[in-house]
Amino acid sequence: MNVFMIGGTGLLGCEAAAQLIKKGHKVSSAALPPLPQGAPIPEEMELVFGDINKKTDDEILEMLQGKDVFIFAAGVDERVEFPAPVYDAYKKFNIAPLERIFPLCKKAGVKGAVVLGSYFSYLAKQMPEKHFEDANPYFRARLDQEKVCEDACDENFSAKVLELPYIFGTQPGRKPVWTILIEQLARMDKLPFTMYPAGGTAMLTCRQVGEVICGATERCLDESAPKYEAFPIAMYNQTWKEFLAIVYDARGMKGRKIISIPPWAMKMGMGSVIKEYKEKGIDPGINPLVLPSIMDINLFIDRKDSEMLGATEDDIKAAIFDSIKVSVASFEGTVELLGMKGE
């Protein structure tokens, strides 16, 4: 199988490329320079540097010629900050590239696409009565992204969306997204305990994400599979208290007392967050006044789809530990790392 990917040098794209190449598939990728120093990018992957959004249709068509599957391992999540209206940024980085490239894929004879999405779209679909997408531009954008994928499917083209939860693991030279969490927790370090919501989250390691991307890519060519599929992805589920115990261990604060608080209590502290957003000119993808209710949910996911797509066991505690150690170093300024880009 011959695969073309956008974002092949990123944390997840790099893992996917490694898994695909290990199984004998050919991979080429468009990626934004510079490369993270020391990253284990497979030598067998052909790289085309540059912003895909600035390439002409003819240039993209040339990249797609002879390819069987297109992988979109790029875009941005809710932790990347943008000015209002934030939905426009999600449209630019997560939706518009697919609206443009899917027709080009079909013109070039590509059989299918794998798109990295978010488990927040899974939550919105599971709890429609909460109307999460109405209050949160990020939820709405991810649902709209899935609709673009579904609408693109026909008898000759399939699409698989991976609804990804929290992901742990590191790539040498690249800044983990968890630096934001360290910034938040550091504000409570002078208190005798940490206050955090009572819910929890699904999660997996970056290697496992690479495995499910590989599995979904191969499934695109399975004639017996539905043309459109959206898979909720996870291998592990932890409460926030369980997760933070590992985080504080990695920070050298093992045994830190963590108190679970209800949504109304978390809302009381959101005034300063809203004020900070306004001062910085930031439009949040998730409404700060709705976030407490979301974080109070045990957003857990069964691992059956992930295992079906090829995910195997990994050490989630070690992955969290490593992610936090690098995030702390980034927060303290002891290392220089590449941040997240809209690829």
MODA-V657224 format. One line per field, one symbol per residue. ss: DSSP state (a for helix, b for strand, c for the rest). phi: phi as a letter, one per 20 degrees, with the letter a starting at -180 (. if undefined). burial: # if it has 16 or more other C-alpha atoms within 10 Angstrom, else .. A space follows every 50 residues. Layout:
# MODA-V657224
ss->???
phi->???
burial->???
This chain:
# MODA-V657224
ss->cbbbbbccccaaaaaaaaaaaacccbbbbbbccccccccccccccbbbbc caaaccaaaaaaaaccccbbbbcccccccccccccaaaaaaaaaaaaaaa aaaaaaaacccbbbbbbbaaaaaaaacaaacaaaacaaaaaaaaaaaaaa aacbccbbbbbbbbcbbbcccccbccccaaaaaaaacccccccbbbbccb bbbbbaaaaaaaaaaaaaaccccccccbbbbbcccbbbbaaaaaaaaaaa cccccccbbbbcaaaaaacaaaaaaaaaaacccccccaaaaaaaaccbbc cccaaaaacccccccaaaaaaaaaaaaaaaaccccccbccccc
phi->.dddcdnfefgeffffgfffffeneeccbebefefffnfefgffeedcep egfdefgfffgffegmeecddddbncdfeeebffefgfffffeddggffe egffgffenfeabdcedcffffffffcffelgffecgfffffffffffff fffbfdbdbcddeeefccqccgndffffgfffgffffdfeefbddbgefa bfaaeffffgfffffffffgeefeegfdbcdfdacbccffffffffgfff emcgngfcdedfgfffffeefffffffffemddffcggeeggfffeeeee cfegffffeofcfbefffffgfffgffffffemecdcfefdee
burial->#####################....#######...#..#.##..#.##.. .#.......##.###.############.###...######.#######. ##.###.#################.......##.############.### .##...###############.#######..#...........####### #####################.....###############..#####.# .....#.#.####..#...#...#.......########.########## #.#.###.###....#..##########.##.....#..#.##
